């Protein structure tokens, strides 16, 4: 009967039906067999209905009539229960079951709808809760406003209060509009921007300022859209507004910092470009060029190269002194990149594309960030080619000047200078001097290559210098001006050659550049220095010419000084010859004059005249004193002549210095007393030595004479001491003293520390004294202070002078 309904049928016992309801999908309808009695069927219905899964399942009890009213009421009380009475008709059974199934379906739909409605309501409540939570925690406000001037809000989230200080109710209820918080200018701009966005149905994004309840100005950011009606008209505006004041200030600060940074960068760039130092900055660790100023490119002679690694540094053109190119890792910047250590100052040769090799002084160092990490490397370098060359030139000129000052033998000294000029000013050098008669001779030749030096000498021998030649040293001597041919080729050599053999010699000599400078002194040309290069890569330039001319001036001065010295020596020799002859001639009449005065004094005494005529005695004493003084002066001049000509001879013998001191002191006793001085003499027991007694008397005489003359009336102390192998003589006065700057000068010839107008004398006494002491193998020194007196100390060896001392005394020149 039920098969046409299309539902599966199961035959189960009551227990199986309840178990199936608990473990699986409950059946849409259950038919209960109650034919054995309605009580049993109702009992089964009660058990099924007690099962939760079958609580709403329709139940049909099938039984035999009659079914009393009590059973019917009990069944209907269970709900969704109906009765089928036999005999059963198929259509009636199907109708009953179909009705139960439909009832089941409708109730299930209602329950599902109720469940869905409950879920939807719960979801809505949850969404409302979540939305409220979100809107309450959003850092800003969510709004909805009417599309009217100043934007009246119909909704505002609680974030409005934190944003502008006004609560949401002030906008939605009290009539405050959002546009009221803007200035008129700001409001007009914002309205224009919203209009432009709505015209294209696009969202609008705004940034503007508002004034809060407290009067504070704040920057806000707004994102909104238009809500359109059925006709496409804008009805509402919805969006979100947040406070970006801190962000805006940070942005403004950032922009200021960026402007400041750019300004600093521009300033640094300007400084780097104005620096007279080349600067190259490379990235670490790659070595990629970050920056280079114009000076760097100017010095290297080409643009900075693209580098991506340290090996790429090898593309630059630095070279070692032997010509080898630098490897990438040999560059100072590369070494800093590899070691993170600064590179010390060093010199580097750089071969420019134009062929010039320049010397750079370079220094490189690391650039670290705040964490100490290597970020970049900076190198600074300057071109010191000219500075180094100038330093080398100064060193060269100083060396040459030292050579020139080392001797007054001009020709030998200049020959050494010619050798020193190679290779600084050329591979070869010639020196030509003008002879007093007007001719020219080549004094010296030098060349780096001995074979070419031989060729140069052969060339000088076979082709003597002709002063009428229009080039080279002849032109420099004739005109007194520098002559230079910096670039010489085969054609130039042909023009400089007198014949074919000379041309062959010049070619073999390999002349590529020629420079001749005159030796000028006191408007007179004394000769010429000529320098030549024999290599294609070397040519004379303006710097070479300046150095050569400076050298020529110094050489000419040295040559002129040597000649003047020779002339002065000749004049001195003539003068000394005259002094010697004059001294001898003056002593010739002095000897008989002394004898005559002595005879006159003796005769006057014998005749008794002197005892009666004090005036005659006084004049006679004065005459004898003046003759003695004149004799001493003539003797001093004669001694000077002998010393200058090496004619001073020593007669050595056993001599007691103490006896000599006592004897000379007796002579000076009256003179010292006349000056107001007391002469005090001390002597050790053994003061003997191998000396010349006459010369010792002269030494002691000069020292005591000085002490009396400059002692200012104070006591004079003279003492001879025994020092073992030596004997020391000390003469001390208490007079005017000698200043420190004069203490060495007083031993010079014709020198004195005081005015000759007040103290007289020729200034030869101490000169002769030191010469005699040194000739005797001893030494003399002075200790003195102004106004505290002077002490002269003579130390003599007992053995007398050594052989070389005697030789020196005999021929000091």
HELIX and SHEET records of a PDB file:
HELIX    1   1 UNK A    3  UNK A    5  5                                   3    
HELIX    2   2 UNK A   14  UNK A   23  1                                  10    
HELIX    3   3 UNK A   38  UNK A   50  1                                  13    
HELIX    4   4 UNK A   52  UNK A   54  5                                   3    
HELIX    5   5 UNK A   69  UNK A   77  1                                   9    
HELIX    6   6 UNK A   90  UNK A  137  1                                  48    
HELIX    7   7 UNK A  159  UNK A  164  1                                   6    
HELIX    8   8 UNK A  168  UNK A  172  1                                   5    
HELIX    9   9 UNK A  178  UNK A  181  5                                   4    
HELIX   10  10 UNK A  184  UNK A  199  1                                  16    
HELIX   11  11 UNK A  245  UNK A  274  1                                  30    
HELIX   12  12 UNK A  294  UNK A  300  1                                   7    
HELIX   13  13 UNK A  310  UNK A  315  5                                   6    
HELIX   14  14 UNK A  328  UNK A  330  5                                   3    
HELIX   15  15 UNK A  332  UNK A  339  1                                   8    
HELIX   16  16 UNK A  385  UNK A  405  1                                  21    
HELIX   17  17 UNK A  410  UNK A  420  1                                  11    
HELIX   18  18 UNK A  450  UNK A  462  1                                  13    
HELIX   19  19 UNK A  472  UNK A  479  1                                   8    
HELIX   20  20 UNK A  490  UNK A  496  1                                   7    
HELIX   21  21 UNK A  500  UNK A  509  1                                  10    
HELIX   22  22 UNK A  542  UNK A  607  1                                  66    
HELIX   23  23 UNK A  609  UNK A  612  1                                   4    
HELIX   24  24 UNK A  614  UNK A  644  1                                  31    
HELIX   25  25 UNK A  657  UNK A  675  1                                  19    
HELIX   26  26 UNK A  693  UNK A  710  1                                  18    
HELIX   27  27 UNK A  740  UNK A  742  5                                   3    
HELIX   28  28 UNK A  745  UNK A  747  5                                   3    
HELIX   29  29 UNK A  756  UNK A  759  1                                   4    
HELIX   30  30 UNK A  765  UNK A  775  1                                  11    
HELIX   31  31 UNK A  803  UNK A  810  1                                   8    
SHEET    1   A 3 UNK A  29  UNK A  33  0                                        
SHEET    2   A 3 UNK A  58  UNK A  63  1                                        
SHEET    3   A 3 UNK A  81  UNK A  85  1                                        
SHEET    1   B 5 UNK A 153  UNK A 156  0                                        
SHEET    2   B 5 UNK A 140  UNK A 146 -1                                        
SHEET    3   B 5 UNK A 234  UNK A 243 -1                                        
SHEET    4   B 5 UNK A 217  UNK A 228 -1                                        
SHEET    5   B 5 UNK A 204  UNK A 211 -1                                        
SHEET    1   C 6 UNK A 289  UNK A 292  0                                        
SHEET    2   C 6 UNK A 278  UNK A 283 -1                                        
SHEET    3   C 6 UNK A 374  UNK A 383 -1                                        
SHEET    4   C 6 UNK A 357  UNK A 368 -1                                        
SHEET    5   C 6 UNK A 343  UNK A 351 -1                                        
SHEET    6   C 6 UNK A 318  UNK A 319 -1                                        
SHEET    1   D 5 UNK A 440  UNK A 447  0                                        
SHEET    2   D 5 UNK A 428  UNK A 434 -1                                        
SHEET    3   D 5 UNK A 524  UNK A 533 -1                                        
SHEET    4   D 5 UNK A 513  UNK A 521 -1                                        
SHEET    5   D 5 UNK A 483  UNK A 485 -1                                        
SHEET    1   E 2 UNK A 653  UNK A 656  0                                        
SHEET    2   E 2 UNK A 688  UNK A 691 -1                                        
SHEET    1   F 5 UNK A 679  UNK A 683  0                                        
SHEET    2   F 5 UNK A 716  UNK A 722  1                                        
SHEET    3   F 5 UNK A 726  UNK A 732 -1                                        
SHEET    4   F 5 UNK A 790  UNK A 797 -1                                        
SHEET    5   F 5 UNK A 779  UNK A 784 -1                                        
END                                                                             
